[in-house]
C-alpha cells in the first residue's frame, strides 16, 4: 500500500522547519525529556539513520521527530550528542569501523548546519545580536568538532556574537583577541597530549588580548576525567554542557562589567 503524501517529509528541511514545524513548536513545547526511553530511542534511530542513509532520509527522520514534539533545543543538546556517543560506543564494540564513524559524524555535522538557522532564530533572543562576544575554537589539530559546533550555535541562539571556527590556528586566535571586543575565549579540549601547549596558548592569548578582562572557558571530553583542568590550564572556569556554559559565561561577563563600572565611578 502506498504511504499517504506528507508535505512535512518531502519539503526541503529548512523550508519545512520554517513553514510547517516551527510554528507548531512555538505553541506547544517539545514533550520529550532527556533520558526518557523515547529520547534514547530517538538518539539510536538518528544514529542508525546517519550510518546507513543519505541526507534526505536523515532530514525526514529529524522532521518526524520534531513533528512528534521533540524540541529543537533537545535535539541540539541531547539527541545529536547522544547519537555521536553511540558511534564511539559501537566502534569500541567492533560493531562499526572507523570509516563508518567518520561518515556518520560528518552527516551529523551537516545536519547541525542545516538546522542551525531555525535553531538560532527560534531562541529567546530571536537571533538578535547582543553586546556579548565570544571566540569559540577547538584546540589546534583537534579532530572533535561537533561539540564546538553545537556550542557556537547555542551561544548564537542566546544573542552572542560568535567568531571562530573548528579549523582556526593560533595566529587566527591572536588576531581575534587583538580586536579588543572579545569578552570570552572558549576552548574545546579533547587531547591530553596538547595540554602543555594549551596552557601556553591561553597565557599567550591573555597577553595579546586588548581586553584586560578576557575570560577563558574550557570544555570538552577531558573535563569528565580532569576535575581541576581549568585551574591548571590558567582558565577562569570550565563547563561540559552548552546551556550551562552560556549561562555561566554571561554571568561572569556581567560580573566583570559591574566591577569595571564601580571602579570608574
MOVEN-V722471 format. One record per run of one state. SS is the DSSP state (hx for helix, st for strand, lp for the rest). FROM is the first residue (numbers start at 1). LEN is the number of residues. If there is no record, write none. Layout:
SS	FROM	LEN
SS	FROM	LEN
//
This chain:
lp	1	6
hx	7	4
lp	11	2
hx	13	15
lp	28	9
hx	37	16
lp	53	2
hx	55	13
lp	68	4
hx	72	21
lp	93	5
hx	98	24
lp	122	11
st	133	6
lp	139	7
hx	146	12
lp	158	3
st	161	3
lp	164	6
hx	170	8
lp	178	6
st	184	5
lp	189	3
hx	192	17
lp	209	6
st	215	5
lp	220	1
hx	221	4
lp	225	4
hx	229	5
lp	234	3
st	237	2
lp	239	3
hx	242	23
lp	265	1
//
